[in-house]
Amino acid sequence: MESDALREIRDAIRTIPDYPKPGVMFRDITTLLGNARVFRSVVDLLVEPWLGERIDRVAGIEARGFILGGAIAHQLSAGFVPIRKKGKLPHTTVRVAYSLEYGLDEMEMHRDAVVSGERIILV
């Protein structure tokens, strides 16, 4: 059974059909982000499983992961690691290729952004 909070979150996300190309159902979270109460609920729900755990960093994938990951890192008193599109970071990086329903791309993070043994949440 879906909770009231989850229903409110789901209802706050706008769906845009055929964006950025035909056949894709784009989930636009800007409407969720613009509602302070719902945005807070999302962050609280994402943080809750990790309360009392040691979390060293939260890594956020560009661009939505920056917004949610930054808020989660703040709540958990953890560092934040940006994972960006290829060519956006100024220092030595590690890279991974991936595919979406509408294309291929590559993501990077700084090679020294995390240390072996750290506990990291990926958003």
Secondary structure by P-SEA (a helix, b strand, c coil): cccaaaaaaaaabbbbcccccccccccccccccccaaaaaaaaaaaacccccccccbbbbccaaaaaaaaaaaaaacbbbbbbccccccccccccccccccccccccccccccccccbbbbcc
